[in-house]
Amino acid sequence: MQRICRVVCTLLIAAFIGAQFANAQTWTQLAPSGSPPPVGAGLGGLNQTTDRMVIVYLGGNPNTTWVLTNADGLGGTPQWLSFATPGAPSRGELPTAVYDSANDRMITFAGCTGGCGSPTNDTWVLTNASGIGGTPTWLQLSPAGTLPPPRASHSAAYDPASNRMIVFAGQNGCCAPQHSFGDVWVLTNANGLGGTPAWIQLSPTGGPPPGQSELRVVYDTVSNRLTAFGGWPYGSDVPTNAVWMLANANGLGGAPVWTNPIAEGAVGSPPARGLQGAVYDPSTNRMIVFAGDNPPPNTQYNDTWALSGANGSGPTVWTQLSTVGGPPAARLLPLAVWNASSNRMTIFGGAAAVGFNDVWVL
């Protein structure tokens, strides 16, 4: 009888451990066919319907758009495709890009050139961004209203429900008296469809967050909340690990308000950083953060963290994920995209002492 109990208990323990590993977060490096992009940091997004990751501004060159098929590692062998996109905006450093998956349009704003001495405040749209339905083509928008001041190193999010792009923070370039921006701007008809785009400056109460360059934000379209993590005030290079949330972030539904659910240096928070990858999982209301940089003493990370209650609904708590496989090498500026259907995060490239053009899936 005791022997039977020992066997049964052993099987139960093995099943429990197997279930835990089956549910663990696992890093897998993909090996796409085709010629890979050059090494470096890129901006882009994921087409949720076709599972194509679109990359622009790789190495500061917007004249080529790169597409990775089967980007979550499922459905077939991933493949690299490239498309010539002449007529692109001239700047190549530290712009933002948000992606309208439903209309296959990439929207970019600002950035700078020449060692970041000349920030811009122009807005461009890349049509047919994933290469399906036509040749990817750049179009410059001419928004109405007062334009935001020129900037780089800012962050942006896209609300597909209202077709609005939300822009927060940034810095004014290398060569003027250095300062950061704590302002919030919204671009209506941001994808160039549905009417004339127009810029609106919001006037939030509370805040603004201290991380005003090199930060990352995620956005929940249901609650209309923007969540910001990391970054630093330009010129100080002292990063933050506070979490801030902006209610009514797209300028609709009420007055915008900044709140600070996780204070600077709170126990259990990730180390302070900027230039990390960040995605939002609406099904679990989590922000997932990977990698990043702490400028003094220039430390790169390859850890992965999940923030529960990321839109302010429910407890807002950090958990460091104990991943298996990999992990990818430590880096800054990885491109991270989220596939809601497969519950997978794909990262591409980035930089450290060397550049990367690898692809990993979590």
C-alpha positions, -999 to +999 in steps of 0.1 A: +000+000+000+028+024+009+045+016-024+013+024-043+011+057-024+047+066-032+041+059-069+009+079-070+024+108-051+054+108-075+031+109-105+011+138-090+042+158-082+056+151-117+023+162-132+023+194-111+058+203-121+050+196-158+020+218-156+041+246-141+067+243-169+039+241-195+027+275-182+061+290-178+073+319-200+098+305-225+122+324-247+128+309-282+151+323-308+136+323-343+156+315-374+138+333-402+146+325-439+156+353-462+181+380-458+179+396-423+179+433-418+212+450-407+218+452-370+203+481-350+173+495-334+140+497-353+105+510-347+074+493-358+043+472-350+025+439-355-004+433-379-027+413-357-045+397-386-015+385-407+011+381-379+035+403-398+060+425-379+067+458-397+100+476-390+108+511-401+138+534-392+162+505-389+196+520-384+181+555-389+172+547-426+135+550-434+140+542-471+136+505-465+108+488-447+113+453-433+086+428-427+088+395-408+061+370-416+049+345-390+064+368-364+052+348-334+070+317-345+038+298-353+020+291-386+051+284-406+088+294-410+092+331-404+106+350-434+123+383-439+109+406-467+121+441-476+105+469-495+121+500-509+102+531-496+117+561-512+105+596-504+106+589-467+110+616-440+146+626-438+152+623-400+164+590-387+170+594-350+147+588-321+113+594-337+082+575-326+061+551-347+026+537-339+008+512-360-028+510-372-032+473-377-067+474-392-057+498-420-021+487-423-007+522-417+024+532-397+023+567-383+055+584-373+061+617-356+092+640-350+127+627-345+160+644-354+190+643-377+227+652-376+236+638-342+201+649-330+210+686-335+179+694-355+146+679-340+115+680-362+078+680-356+065+666-389+041+636-392+042+609-418+021+578-427+034+547-443+005+531-463+004+493-470+030+490-443+031+452-442+035+449-480+000+434-484-025+453-507+001+474-524+036+489-523+044+506-489+044+543-496+052+573-474+028+602-472+033+635-452+004+647-433-005+684-429-023+687-396-043+717-386-038+734-352-007+744-334+020+718-339+039+704-309+074+718-304+101+698-323+114+669-303+130+634-302+132+606-276+095+610-269+068+582-266+035+576-284+005+553-285-023+548-309-060+545-301-077+526-330-112+532-316-109+570-321-081+571-347-060+593-324-022+593-317-012+603-282+023+618-278+040+624-244+073+640-235+106+641-254+137+663-256+148+692-277+180+678-292+217+678-284+228+713-292+203+738-277+201+743-239+189+708-230+155+704-217+127+678-216+090+682-224+063+671-200+035+679-224+008+657-239-005+661-274-032+643-294-034+640-332-069+634-345-075+614-377-039+602-371-038+576-399-047+602-426-082+588-431-116+601-420-108+638-422-082+665-417-057+656-390-054+681-362-032+686-332-047+692-297-026+699-266-041+684-235-038+701-201-037+672-175-038+678-138-012+660-116+022+650-128+039+652-152+061+620-147+098+626-142+108+602-170+105+626-199+129+612-225+137+576-235+106+563-217+080+538-229+042+540-227+014+515-233-022+523-239-055+505-231-082+516-255-111+503-233-102+523-202-086+552-223-055+551-200-019+556-209+007+540-187+043+553-186+074+536-172+110+545-171+130+572-189+149+602-174+148+640-175+170+650-205+204+662-194+204+645-160+205+609-172+191+597-139+165+571-147+132+565-129+113+533-121+081+550-111+048+541-129+025+569-140-010+567-156-029+592-176-067+589-175-088+602-205-055+601-224-070+606-259-087+638-249-122+623-248-145+613-220-134+638-194-104+658-181-070+641-184-054+633-150-020+620-141-017+596-111+013+578-097+003+543-086+038+531-080+062+556-065+099+561-072+120+534-056+090+513-045+099+479-031+095+452-058+100+475-087+123+468-116+157+487-116+153+522-130+159+523-167+149+537-201+150+526-238+133+493-229+108+473-249+072+474-236+039+458-247+004+457-233-017+425-230-054+437-227-066+402-219-048+401-186-043+439-182-006+436-180+023+457-193+053+435-201+088+452-201+120+437-214+156+450-213+166+486-212+195+508-202+207+526-170+230+553-184+252+558-154+272+535-155+257+524-188+242+491-177+220+471-201+194+446-188+178+414-202+153+409-175+115+406-181+089+422-158+051+422-158+029+450-143-005+437-133-034+462-131-016+482-158-046+504-166-053+512-129-081+487-126-072+463-097-039+461-078-009+475-097+020+452-088+053+443-105+064+407-109+097+396-124+092+367-147+113+336-142+117+327-178+133+295-193+153+294-224+176+322-236+173+349-224+182+373-252+214+392-246+212+424-226+203+454-248+186+488-252+161+498-278+146+464-287+115+465-308+088+446-289+054+437-303+025+417-288+003+391-305-030+390-287-041+358-304-011+336-295-002+353-262+034+359-274+058+388-274+083+391-302+114+413-299+138+423-327+172+439-326+185+466-304+219+478-293+246+475-266+283+474-272+273+458-305+241+459-324+216+430-328+193+418-356+181+387-338+145+377-332+131+362-301+097+351-289+084+349-253 
